[in-house]
Amino acid sequence: MQRHPCGIIYTRQFADFLRTKQQAEGERHPGELLSLEYTHCAEGEKAGSSWWNLEWISLFSVPADEKFDIGETPVFIHKQTRRGLKNRLLHFVNGQVLVKN
């Protein structure tokens, strides 16, 4: 496990997952960066539910202070996502990303 300076904790398996995705899809996304999003619903019918999303976004839309390296892979992590993932563990096992408290 590693603790990123932004507060996210991740395993080597998660960093490897990001690197593999970057290597497999990066050529199809020139000028773009992986964007990690995490949402935890506090109210309503989905209260207590959470989900994550990983997509490609333009490098031009990424503020320099919201670009982070997870392992060897540069990733955009929005401020709200960093808050939601602070002190949570990101892990990759059996083809799935897990977010653990």
C-alpha positions in Angstrom: 0.0 0.0 0.0 1.0 3.5 -0.7 -0.4 6.8 0.6 -0.4 9.5 -2.0 0.3 13.0 -0.7 -3.2 14.0 -1.7 -4.6 11.5 0.9 -5.6 8.6 -1.3 -4.3 5.2 -0.3 -3.7 2.7 -3.1 -2.2 -0.8 -3.7 0.4 -1.7 -6.3 -2.4 -3.7 -8.0 -4.4 -0.5 -8.5 -1.4 1.4 -9.8 -0.7 -1.5 -12.2 -4.4 -1.5 -13.4 -4.0 2.3 -14.3 -0.7 1.7 -16.0 -2.2 -1.2 -18.0 -5.2 0.9 -19.1 -2.9 3.8 -20.1 -0.7 1.4 -22.1 -3.7 -0.3 -23.8 -5.8 2.8 -24.6 -3.4 5.8 -24.5 -2.6 5.7 -28.2 -6.3 6.2 -29.0 -6.4 9.2 -26.7 -3.7 11.7 -27.8 -3.7 14.8 -25.7 -5.9 13.2 -23.1 -5.4 12.0 -19.5 -7.2 9.5 -17.4 -9.7 11.1 -15.0 -10.6 9.3 -11.8 -14.0 10.2 -10.3 -15.5 8.9 -7.0 -19.0 9.7 -5.7 -20.5 8.8 -2.3 -24.2 9.5 -2.0 -25.1 10.9 1.4 -28.8 11.5 0.9 -31.8 10.2 -0.9 -32.7 6.8 -2.2 -29.0 6.0 -3.0 -27.7 7.1 0.4 -24.7 5.1 1.4 -24.0 4.0 -2.1 -20.8 4.9 -3.9 -19.3 4.5 -7.3 -16.2 5.3 -9.2 -15.6 6.2 -12.8 -12.5 6.3 -15.0 -12.6 8.1 -18.3 -10.4 10.1 -20.7 -10.4 14.0 -20.6 -8.5 16.7 -22.4 -5.1 17.7 -20.9 -6.1 21.3 -21.6 -9.0 21.1 -19.1 -6.8 19.8 -16.3 -5.5 22.3 -13.8 -1.8 21.5 -12.9 -2.6 21.2 -9.2 -5.2 18.4 -9.9 -2.9 16.2 -11.9 -1.3 13.4 -9.9 0.8 10.3 -10.5 -0.5 7.1 -9.2 2.4 4.8 -9.6 3.8 5.7 -13.0 0.5 6.9 -14.5 -0.6 10.5 -14.5 -4.2 10.9 -13.5 -6.6 13.8 -13.1 -8.3 13.7 -9.6 -10.8 16.4 -9.0 -10.8 18.1 -5.5 -14.2 16.5 -4.6 -12.9 13.1 -5.6 -9.8 13.6 -3.4 -12.0 14.5 -0.5 -14.3 11.5 -1.0 -11.3 9.1 -1.3 -9.2 10.6 1.5 -8.1 7.7 3.8 -9.9 5.1 1.6 -8.0 2.3 -0.1 -8.1 1.8 -3.9 -7.4 -1.8 -4.8 -7.7 -3.9 -8.0 -8.5 -7.6 -7.7 -10.3 -10.2 -9.9 -10.9 -7.6 -12.7 -12.6 -5.1 -10.3 -11.6 -1.8 -8.6 -12.5 -1.9 -4.9 -12.8 1.2 -2.7 -12.4 0.2 0.9 -12.7 2.2 4.1 
